[in-house]
């Protein structure tokens, strides 16, 4: 930080780090990258366990209009 006189006024000049009160360590990009990797791994685990498999839930049968439609004849 240094002071100068410009146009009859004292002006203070500060560096970028002095203004921001410290350095930027770029840790945010590491946190985001690690979080993204963990989300992808978690989603892959959910898919691998068959969480989205509707054949076990009976959801298709509950939406049939009647028993004939459930058997495949119309």
GROMACS elastic network, one bead per residue, 0.5 to 0.9 nm:
[ bonds ]
;  ai    aj funct       b0    kb
    1    12     6  0.69741   500
    1    13     6  0.56879   500
    1    15     6  0.67603   500
    1    18     6  0.75707   500
    2    11     6  0.84648   500
    2    12     6  0.58168   500
    2    13     6  0.54355   500
    2    14     6  0.67650   500
    3    10     6  0.64994   500
    3    11     6  0.55111   500
    3    13     6  0.60516   500
    3    14     6  0.88004   500
    4     9     6  0.81966   500
    4    10     6  0.55856   500
    4    11     6  0.52106   500
    4    12     6  0.63723   500
    4    13     6  0.76517   500
    5     8     6  0.60659   500
    5     9     6  0.53636   500
    5    11     6  0.57990   500
    5    12     6  0.86226   500
    6     9     6  0.53587   500
    6    10     6  0.63039   500
    6    11     6  0.65308   500
    7    10     6  0.83660   500
   14    17     6  0.81287   500
   14    18     6  0.59628   500
   14    19     6  0.62890   500
   15    18     6  0.52125   500
   15    19     6  0.62952   500
   15    20     6  0.87188   500
   16    19     6  0.52090   500
   16    20     6  0.62243   500
   16    21     6  0.85174   500
   16    22     6  0.87182   500
   16    23     6  0.88006   500
   17    20     6  0.51089   500
   17    21     6  0.58887   500
   17    22     6  0.51763   500
   17    23     6  0.56788   500
   17    24     6  0.82928   500
   18    21     6  0.50234   500
   18    22     6  0.63671   500
   18    23     6  0.85678   500
   19    22     6  0.78786   500
   20    23     6  0.73926   500
   20    24     6  0.86493   500
   24    27     6  0.80093   500
   25    28     6  0.81965   500
   26    29     6  0.60804   500
   26    30     6  0.74798   500
   27    30     6  0.52470   500
   27    31     6  0.63917   500
   27    32     6  0.87738   500
   28    31     6  0.51051   500
   28    32     6  0.61805   500
   28    33     6  0.85747   500
   29    32     6  0.51046   500
   29    33     6  0.60567   500
   29    34     6  0.85716   500
   30    33     6  0.51065   500
   30    34     6  0.60845   500
   30    35     6  0.84350   500
   31    34     6  0.52840   500
   31    35     6  0.60387   500
   31    36     6  0.85596   500
   32    35     6  0.50943   500
   32    36     6  0.60855   500
   32    37     6  0.86287   500
   33    36     6  0.51713   500
   33    37     6  0.62769   500
   33    38     6  0.87124   500
   34    37     6  0.51464   500
   34    38     6  0.62243   500
   34    39     6  0.86916   500
   35    38     6  0.51017   500
   35    39     6  0.61888   500
   35    40     6  0.86751   500
   36    39     6  0.51474   500
   36    40     6  0.62569   500
   36    41     6  0.86714   500
   37    40     6  0.51900   500
   37    41     6  0.62388   500
   37    42     6  0.86490   500
   38    41     6  0.50903   500
   38    42     6  0.60910   500
   38    43     6  0.85799   500
   39    42     6  0.50542   500
   39    43     6  0.60943   500
   39    44     6  0.85115   500
   40    43     6  0.51596   500
   40    44     6  0.61050   500
   40    45     6  0.86110   500
   41    44     6  0.50773   500
   41    45     6  0.61967   500
   41    46     6  0.87013   500
   42    45     6  0.50827   500
   42    46     6  0.62859   500
   42    47     6  0.87316   500
   43    46     6  0.50459   500
   43    47     6  0.62447   500
   43    48     6  0.85506   500
   44    47     6  0.51020   500
   44    48     6  0.60134   500
   44    49     6  0.86910   500
   45    49     6  0.62699   500
   45    50     6  0.88494   500
   46    49     6  0.54087   500
   46    50     6  0.67180   500
   46    51     6  0.57871   500
   46    52     6  0.80073   500
   47    50     6  0.53356   500
   47    51     6  0.60067   500
   47    52     6  0.67777   500
   47    53     6  0.87567   500
   48    51     6  0.76945   500
   49    52     6  0.85293   500
   49    53     6  0.89995   500
   50    53     6  0.52334   500
   50    54     6  0.88669   500
   51    54     6  0.83272   500
   53    56     6  0.66113   500
   53    57     6  0.77987   500
   54    57     6  0.52220   500
   54    58     6  0.68843   500
   54    59     6  0.63358   500
   54    60     6  0.77076   500
   55    58     6  0.61281   500
   55    59     6  0.72985   500
   55    60     6  0.74803   500
   56    59     6  0.81149   500
   57    60     6  0.81454   500
   58    61     6  0.54452   500
   58    62     6  0.64490   500
   59    62     6  0.52780   500
   59    63     6  0.66792   500
   60    63     6  0.55519   500
   60    64     6  0.68893   500
   60    70     6  0.87811   500
   61    64     6  0.54111   500
   61    65     6  0.89210   500
   61    70     6  0.66125   500
   62    65     6  0.84014   500
   63    66     6  0.89238   500
   64    67     6  0.73880   500
   64    68     6  0.89304   500
   64    69     6  0.63689   500
   64    70     6  0.60285   500
   65    68     6  0.83844   500
   65    69     6  0.65747   500
   65    70     6  0.79081   500
   66    69     6  0.55355   500
   66    70     6  0.65623   500
   67    71     6  0.64343   500
   67    72     6  0.89186   500
   68    71     6  0.52385   500
   68    72     6  0.65769   500
   68    73     6  0.56739   500
   68    74     6  0.63699   500
   69    72     6  0.52169   500
   69    73     6  0.57391   500
   69    74     6  0.58909   500
   70    73     6  0.76984   500
   71    74     6  0.86307   500
